[in-house]
Amino acid sequence: MTPHPAIEHLAFLLGTWRGGGSGDYPTIEDFSYVEDVAFHHVGKPFISYTQRTRDATSQLPLHSEAGYFRPVGRDRLELVLVQPSGIVEIHDGRIDGTTFRLRSSRVLTTPTAKEVTQVQRTIVVDGPRMSYRVDMAAVGHTLQHHLTASLTRID
């Protein structure tokens, strides 16, 4: 299917990506993970996103999230993201070529979810490689590094 004209400039994202990363935060032990990410479209002016991670050693599930990348013109981007842990992130950001810089404008949590107050995501695509960094302010801590990963397009 041909991408909607509003997402043509983001078509380089479409497909499935796989790789690995590491995470840390003051309230948890450092960890490594493997990850699968998929970007799809259905002919509408948005890109759907799904992500799943597994522990790098045990292969047990760790985290998943799903959402939508919504371009606003050619240089702005909105991201709506939901996690089964009870966290919803709403981001505004900038597109610079194949680099995305997103900052949460709102983070909503269910009554039983951990407190998260801010998230920043930077995604860089260089041909068949994608890397990202996630910074987070949560459970009383200021905004700081949480995740870094590198993925390769597999289809």
Buried (B, 14 or more C-beta within 10 A) or exposed (E): EEBBEBBEBBBBBBBBBBBBBEBBBEEEEEBEBBBBBBBEBEEEEBBBBBBBBBEBEEEEEBBBBBBBBBBEEEEEBBBBBBBEBBBBBBBBBEBEEBEBBBBBEEBEBEEEBEEBBBBBBBBBBEEEEBBBBBBBBBEEBEBEEBBBBBBEBEE
